[in-house]
Amino acid sequence: MVLGRRLPQSSYYDQKNRPSASLYRARQPYLVKNAITGLCIFAFVAGVYTFTIRAVGQDDFSDVTVPDAPVKPAQAPHMSTVKGA
């Protein structure tokens, strides 16, 4: 094997890493199907998000009683187990 020679590499990209015409031809049959699939996934996600926001927005908290002022916790009697000397 000669070290100075480079083996040809089959690729859909040229030397400047730009897609070639053969790559566009290879992707063309899938373009419409992929676009429709992407739109369906987007519509499903948007529908779930909209449904969730509307379902949560309908919560009614009128049956929950809210106290007027916060209740102070009861004071526990001061009990110390340490005896003074």
C-alpha positions as CSV (number, residue, x, y, z in Angstrom):
1,M,0.0,0.0,0.0
2,V,1.3,3.4,-1.0
3,L,1.1,5.9,1.8
4,G,0.8,9.0,-0.4
5,R,-2.4,7.7,-2.3
6,R,-5.8,8.2,-0.9
7,L,-8.5,5.6,-1.5
8,P,-11.6,6.9,-3.3
9,Q,-14.6,7.2,-0.9
10,S,-18.1,6.7,-2.1
11,S,-20.3,9.4,-0.6
12,Y,-23.3,11.5,-1.3
13,Y,-21.3,14.6,-0.4
14,D,-18.6,16.3,-2.4
15,Q,-15.2,17.5,-1.2
16,K,-16.7,20.7,0.4
17,N,-19.2,18.5,2.3
18,R,-22.1,19.8,0.2
19,P,-24.9,17.3,-0.8
20,S,-24.7,16.1,-4.3
21,A,-27.4,15.6,-6.9
22,S,-27.5,11.9,-6.2
23,L,-28.4,12.6,-2.5
24,Y,-31.3,14.7,-3.6
25,R,-32.5,12.0,-6.0
26,A,-32.2,9.4,-3.2
27,R,-34.2,11.5,-0.8
28,Q,-36.9,12.5,-3.3
29,P,-39.3,9.5,-2.9
30,Y,-39.4,10.0,0.9
31,L,-39.9,13.8,0.9
32,V,-43.7,13.8,0.8
33,K,-44.2,10.9,3.2
34,N,-41.8,12.4,5.7
35,A,-43.5,15.8,5.5
36,I,-46.9,14.2,6.1
37,T,-45.6,12.1,9.0
38,G,-43.9,15.2,10.6
39,L,-47.2,17.1,10.3
40,C,-49.2,14.3,11.8
41,I,-46.8,14.1,14.8
42,F,-46.9,17.9,15.2
43,A,-50.7,17.9,15.1
44,F,-50.9,15.1,17.7
45,V,-48.5,16.9,20.1
46,A,-50.4,20.2,19.6
47,G,-53.7,18.4,20.3
48,V,-52.5,16.8,23.4
49,Y,-51.0,20.1,24.7
50,T,-54.2,22.0,23.9
51,F,-56.4,19.3,25.5
52,T,-54.3,19.3,28.7
53,I,-54.3,23.1,29.0
54,R,-58.1,23.3,28.5
55,A,-58.7,20.4,31.0
56,V,-56.5,22.0,33.7
57,G,-58.0,25.4,33.0
58,Q,-61.5,24.1,33.9
59,D,-60.6,23.3,37.5
60,D,-63.0,25.0,39.9
61,F,-61.8,25.6,43.5
62,S,-65.0,27.1,44.8
63,D,-65.6,24.2,47.1
64,V,-62.2,24.7,48.9
65,T,-62.5,26.8,52.0
66,V,-59.8,29.3,52.5
67,P,-59.1,30.4,56.1
68,D,-59.1,34.1,56.8
69,A,-55.8,34.2,58.6
70,P,-53.1,31.6,59.1
71,V,-53.5,29.7,62.3
72,K,-50.6,29.9,64.7
73,P,-49.3,26.5,65.8
74,A,-50.0,25.7,69.5
75,Q,-47.1,26.3,71.8
76,A,-45.7,23.2,73.4
77,P,-45.0,23.4,77.0
78,H,-41.3,24.1,77.8
79,M,-39.9,20.8,79.1
80,S,-36.3,20.5,79.7
81,T,-34.6,17.3,80.8
82,V,-31.5,19.1,81.9
83,K,-31.5,20.0,85.6
84,G,-29.7,23.1,86.8
85,A,-26.8,22.6,89.2
